[in-house]
Amino acid sequence: MPNEERSHHKAKILVCDDDFNVRLLTRQCLEAENMVVVEAADGPEAIDVFMRERPDLVFLDVEMPGMTGLEVCKRLRKMPQGESIPIMIVTGSDDRQSIDQGFEAGATQYKTKPVNWSLLSRDVQYMLRASNAFNSLKRQEDRLRYLAYYDPLTSLPNRRSFNEQLNRILKRCRRHKTNAALLFIDLDHFKRINDSIGHGRGDRLLVEIAKRLTVELREDDAINYYSDNSAEDDSNNSNTEIARLGGDEFTVVLSDIPNAGQVERVAQRILAALSEPIALQSHNPVVTPSVGIALFPQDGEDPDTLVRNADTAMYAAKAQGRACFRFYDEEMNAKAVEQLKMEEELRDAMQNNELELRYQPQVDTATGDVVSMEALVRWKHSTRGMVSPLDFIPVAERTGQIIELGEWVMKEVARHCNYWDSMGLPPFRVCVNISPLQFNQSDLPRSIGEFLRESGMQASRLELELTESAIMTDAQTNIEKLQQLKALGLELAVDDFGTGYSSLSYLKRFPIDTLKIDQSFVADLGTTDGAAIVDAIIALSKTLNLRVIAEGIEEKEQLDYLVARGADLLQGYFFARPIYPEDVPDMLRQNFSEALQQS
């Protein structure tokens, strides 16, 4: 209670005595000190009044017919609201045994008859002050204990509570020879969403995720929270523990599970519940979870091993495509070790000049000339040989190394452009891929502006290829960022178009120049659905006055189809594989008109 409210609060005293005159004198004495008095004539009435009025102190006669004051005192102490309330008992007996019985019953103070009425109000005030001080201290202790064991944002148990609960649950399962499961949940691309919609909305999103987890699992599972005596208490039959470890990481512990099928059903429910759109004012983000599952005892007999393996399984779920769950298996450890090794080697590769750029030509269907090049990173490992981008790019994105890698690519492109300019080659457009992590940097327009000034590279020569999913996450905010990039003189392309969730209403407002048809659709041109998607993208590009480029062309039939439909630019192994920078001049001299005319 705030200090101002406390100063105006009148203490409420319950006076219980079978003697009317004693109650009257007590009332007069206490009301003279600005206290509120409520009365009871016997034990049952005292309990009833106590529950109804919630007094601040109880003045209780011991010697009453029927239910004695000691019995009333014991009953009150068993009630949650009566655990710490001050109770003053009054009796005619002043022997040691009577006093001990009073305190054993739960009395705070003991007074003998006859009562000194001139001192009573002082004693009551002293007890109230002591009670207020005690309750204030208890509230502080409760708050500190809450902060120690619970996450203040979501009110879920925190990492400390989780560790204690997991230890307790595994001990019980070991003792009773039952099984348990640990589900490790990580939200997909949460940082991107957090950066785009703001940390305030990001926090509200986490609160909603916590609510959905709790509601979903409460449908047929009980939520088990930490208590002081829970470590060895088998009377608690709850079999689900939910916790937030920090950031966007949550855990669910299931105990006493009959089989893995039940765990799978819980995981499916979690995926369905968390993948629904979340309403956050003007934003409705979709946040999918990746879930890793480790089973006790087969996947780990101790908490550390179980957590590590569940975490490994979660990363396997992300590698599988996210928005799914994976059970742990032995092979994952080997893969995890390999991933960690690749992270370390990739960091060294950027320092040891093991990375290099190759360029794949883009052919103009109208002239047959090579008018632009896409810059592609290649890793020539000292012992592994050529490492596929499909292997190391996801590692770079997961670890954040993609930021440094992206900066290196830009500098290399500028250096190569200077080299080609020194040879007197006509300027051509170079396309550079920008990862979602790079795009979500708030200072991206500023940093690219600085790069252009320092490198001296003409902005019109540079086209940034952005993924559809990256720009559509908080599209309204990203329009401003795209406009800032466009103001620098850059060209902008949407890469892998058609694989995401573009809204036409936003697409019309994006200041983009090019739509790039994903190679998966080009590969499916032989199917009705694949051809229909390609036709729709080309038609949309024409409507919006955008350049359209198709990638992944490998066969003559694909070339013929795309030329006939009016694609502006073509790219793929049919023309050339990615080439070294020094081979670019010869490529620019080639003309593919003959191949196009035969189409």
Secondary structure, DSSP 8 states (H G I E B T S, - for coil): --HHHHHT---EEEEE-S-HHHHHHHHHHHHTTT-EEEEESSHHHHHHHHHHH--SEEEEES--SSS-HHHHHHHHHHSGGGSS--EEEEES--SHHHHHHHHHHT-SEEEESS--HHHHHHHHHHHHHHHHHHHHHHHHHHHHHHHHHB-TTT-SB-HHHHHHHHHHHHHHHHHHT-EEEEEEEEETTHHHHHHHH-HHHHHHHHHHHHHHHHHHHHTTS-B----TTGGG-TT----EEEEEEETTEEEEEEEEES-HHHHHHHHHHHHHHHTS---BTTB-----EEEEEEEETTT-SSHHHHHHHHHHHHHHHHHTTSSSEEE--HHHHHHHHHHHHHHHHHHHHHHTT-EEEEEEEEEETTT-BEEEEEEEEEEEETTTEEE-HHHHHHHHHHHTHHHHHHHHHHHHHHHHHHHHHHTT----EEEEEE-HHHHT-TTHHHHHHHHHHHH---GGGEEEEEEHHHHHTTHHHHHHHHHHHHHTT-EEEEEEETSS---HHHHTTS---EEEE-HHHHHTTTSHHHHHHHHHHHHHHHHTT-EEEE----SHHHHHHHHHHT-SEE-STTT---B-GGGHHHHHH-B-HHHHHT-
